[in-house]
Amino acid sequence: MSNIEQTLSIIKPDAIERNLQDKIKNEFKNNGFEIAKEKKIHISKQEAEQFYKVHETKPFYNDLCNYLSSGPIIVMALQKNNAVLDNRKLMGATNPKEAEEGTLRKKYGISIDKNSVHGSDSLDNAKIELEFFFKS
């Protein structure tokens, strides 16, 4: 029985500024992900606030929202078996300095804020986040 899941991945402004989107997409493909949907968008601060609502009580919330809305992003629906967990593993720790060798954030991340990629942290959040960007 297959356990095909979809998860949201965002290639963040710092990675797009450095023209890393094709490299990052290839990493996903090389790790067995299929990019089911994708689009390049520039979201407003209000949309970023809505998207990151779960973090609104945290001290980094405002910076996070400013950052995500600071330039174009690429949002993707990635799919494969165990997509959520596999994407978390591939991305690595939030802080690139703590991320394992070979992970996306270790390779491409600049800082804890500019860590190049976002991925859903659970199946429930993946559904919510995919719905946010790809309203059917």
TORKOL-4160 file (C-alpha; in steps of 0.2 Angstrom, whole numbers, padded with zeros to 4 digits, m for minus):
136
<pt num="1" X="0000" Y="0000" Z="0000"/>
<pt num="2" X="0007" Y="0017" Z="m0005"/>
<pt num="3" X="0007" Y="0032" Z="0007"/>
<pt num="4" X="0008" Y="0046" Z="m0006"/>
<pt num="5" X="0007" Y="0062" Z="0003"/>
<pt num="6" X="0008" Y="0080" Z="m0002"/>
<pt num="7" X="0018" Y="0094" Z="0007"/>
<pt num="8" X="0021" Y="0112" Z="0004"/>
<pt num="9" X="0038" Y="0118" Z="0000"/>
<pt num="10" X="0043" Y="0136" Z="m0002"/>
<pt num="11" X="0059" Y="0142" Z="m0010"/>
<pt num="12" X="0062" Y="0158" Z="0000"/>
<pt num="13" X="0067" Y="0175" Z="m0006"/>
<pt num="14" X="0086" Y="0173" Z="m0002"/>
<pt num="15" X="0087" Y="0158" Z="m0013"/>
<pt num="16" X="0078" Y="0166" Z="m0027"/>
<pt num="17" X="0089" Y="0181" Z="m0026"/>
<pt num="18" X="0104" Y="0170" Z="m0028"/>
<pt num="19" X="0096" Y="0160" Z="m0042"/>
<pt num="20" X="0096" Y="0144" Z="m0033"/>
<pt num="21" X="0078" Y="0138" Z="m0038"/>
<pt num="22" X="0083" Y="0126" Z="m0051"/>
<pt num="23" X="0097" Y="0118" Z="m0040"/>
<pt num="24" X="0084" Y="0116" Z="m0026"/>
<pt num="25" X="0071" Y="0109" Z="m0037"/>
<pt num="26" X="0083" Y="0096" Z="m0044"/>
<pt num="27" X="0087" Y="0091" Z="m0026"/>
<pt num="28" X="0069" Y="0087" Z="m0023"/>
<pt num="29" X="0068" Y="0077" Z="m0039"/>
<pt num="30" X="0084" Y="0068" Z="m0035"/>
<pt num="31" X="0076" Y="0063" Z="m0019"/>
<pt num="32" X="0061" Y="0056" Z="m0026"/>
<pt num="33" X="0049" Y="0070" Z="m0025"/>
<pt num="34" X="0037" Y="0075" Z="m0039"/>
<pt num="35" X="0033" Y="0093" Z="m0040"/>
<pt num="36" X="0014" Y="0092" Z="m0042"/>
<pt num="37" X="0011" Y="0110" Z="m0043"/>
<pt num="38" X="0021" Y="0126" Z="m0043"/>
<pt num="39" X="0020" Y="0145" Z="m0045"/>
<pt num="40" X="0031" Y="0160" Z="m0042"/>
<pt num="41" X="0022" Y="0173" Z="m0032"/>
<pt num="42" X="0026" Y="0189" Z="m0022"/>
<pt num="43" X="0015" Y="0189" Z="m0007"/>
<pt num="44" X="0010" Y="0204" Z="0004"/>
<pt num="45" X="0015" Y="0206" Z="0022"/>
<pt num="46" X="m0003" Y="0203" Z="0026"/>
<pt num="47" X="m0003" Y="0187" Z="0017"/>
<pt num="48" X="0013" Y="0182" Z="0026"/>
<pt num="49" X="0005" Y="0186" Z="0042"/>
<pt num="50" X="m0009" Y="0175" Z="0038"/>
<pt num="51" X="0002" Y="0161" Z="0033"/>
<pt num="52" X="0013" Y="0162" Z="0048"/>
<pt num="53" X="m0002" Y="0164" Z="0060"/>
<pt num="54" X="0004" Y="0149" Z="0070"/>
<pt num="55" X="0020" Y="0159" Z="0075"/>
<pt num="56" X="0011" Y="0176" Z="0079"/>
<pt num="57" X="0016" Y="0175" Z="0098"/>
<pt num="58" X="0034" Y="0171" Z="0094"/>
<pt num="59" X="0047" Y="0185" Z="0095"/>
<pt num="60" X="0053" Y="0182" Z="0077"/>
<pt num="61" X="0035" Y="0183" Z="0069"/>
<pt num="62" X="0037" Y="0201" Z="0062"/>
<pt num="63" X="0054" Y="0198" Z="0055"/>
<pt num="64" X="0048" Y="0181" Z="0047"/>
<pt num="65" X="0033" Y="0190" Z="0039"/>
<pt num="66" X="0043" Y="0205" Z="0033"/>
<pt num="67" X="0056" Y="0192" Z="0026"/>
<pt num="68" X="0044" Y="0181" Z="0017"/>
<pt num="69" X="0035" Y="0196" Z="0008"/>
<pt num="70" X="0052" Y="0204" Z="0004"/>
<pt num="71" X="0054" Y="0196" Z="m0013"/>
<pt num="72" X="0047" Y="0183" Z="m0025"/>
<pt num="73" X="0045" Y="0165" Z="m0018"/>
<pt num="74" X="0041" Y="0149" Z="m0027"/>
<pt num="75" X="0028" Y="0138" Z="m0019"/>
<pt num="76" X="0027" Y="0120" Z="m0023"/>
<pt num="77" X="0016" Y="0105" Z="m0019"/>
<pt num="78" X="0029" Y="0091" Z="m0017"/>
<pt num="79" X="0022" Y="0073" Z="m0017"/>
<pt num="80" X="0029" Y="0056" Z="m0014"/>
<pt num="81" X="0028" Y="0042" Z="0000"/>
<pt num="82" X="0030" Y="0050" Z="0017"/>
<pt num="83" X="0033" Y="0067" Z="0009"/>
<pt num="84" X="0031" Y="0078" Z="0025"/>
<pt num="85" X="0045" Y="0068" Z="0035"/>
<pt num="86" X="0056" Y="0066" Z="0020"/>
<pt num="87" X="0055" Y="0084" Z="0016"/>
<pt num="88" X="0059" Y="0089" Z="0034"/>
<pt num="89" X="0075" Y="0078" Z="0033"/>
<pt num="90" X="0080" Y="0085" Z="0016"/>
<pt num="91" X="0078" Y="0103" Z="0022"/>
<pt num="92" X="0088" Y="0100" Z="0038"/>
<pt num="93" X="0087" Y="0110" Z="0054"/>
<pt num="94" X="0080" Y="0128" Z="0054"/>
<pt num="95" X="0097" Y="0135" Z="0058"/>
<pt num="96" X="0109" Y="0131" Z="0044"/>
<pt num="97" X="0124" Y="0131" Z="0056"/>
<pt num="98" X="0115" Y="0116" Z="0065"/>
<pt num="99" X="0109" Y="0107" Z="0049"/>
<pt num="100" X="0117" Y="0091" Z="0044"/>
<pt num="101" X="0129" Y="0090" Z="0030"/>
<pt num="102" X="0120" Y="0088" Z="0013"/>
<pt num="103" X="0104" Y="0096" Z="0018"/>
<pt num="104" X="0096" Y="0110" Z="0009"/>
<pt num="105" X="0098" Y="0123" Z="0023"/>
<pt num="106" X="0116" Y="0117" Z="0026"/>
<pt num="107" X="0120" Y="0120" Z="0008"/>
<pt num="108" X="0111" Y="0135" Z="0004"/>
<pt num="109" X="0105" Y="0143" Z="0020"/>
<pt num="110" X="0113" Y="0160" Z="0025"/>
<pt num="111" X="0105" Y="0162" Z="0043"/>
<pt num="112" X="0091" Y="0156" Z="0054"/>
<pt num="113" X="0080" Y="0168" Z="0045"/>
<pt num="114" X="0087" Y="0167" Z="0028"/>
<pt num="115" X="0087" Y="0148" Z="0027"/>
<pt num="116" X="0081" Y="0146" Z="0009"/>
<pt num="117" X="0067" Y="0134" Z="0011"/>
<pt num="118" X="0051" Y="0131" Z="0021"/>
<pt num="119" X="0042" Y="0114" Z="0022"/>
<pt num="120" X="0026" Y="0109" Z="0031"/>
<pt num="121" X="0030" Y="0101" Z="0048"/>
<pt num="122" X="0015" Y="0089" Z="0049"/>
<pt num="123" X="0002" Y="0081" Z="0037"/>
<pt num="124" X="m0012" Y="0092" Z="0045"/>
<pt num="125" X="m0001" Y="0108" Z="0042"/>
<pt num="126" X="0003" Y="0103" Z="0024"/>
<pt num="127" X="m0015" Y="0102" Z="0020"/>
<pt num="128" X="m0018" Y="0119" Z="0027"/>
<pt num="129" X="m0003" Y="0127" Z="0019"/>
<pt num="130" X="m0006" Y="0119" Z="0002"/>
<pt num="131" X="m0024" Y="0126" Z="0003"/>
<pt num="132" X="m0017" Y="0143" Z="0007"/>
<pt num="133" X="m0007" Y="0144" Z="m0009"/>
<pt num="134" X="m0017" Y="0132" Z="m0020"/>
<pt num="135" X="m0035" Y="0136" Z="m0016"/>
<pt num="136" X="m0044" Y="0123" Z="m0027"/>
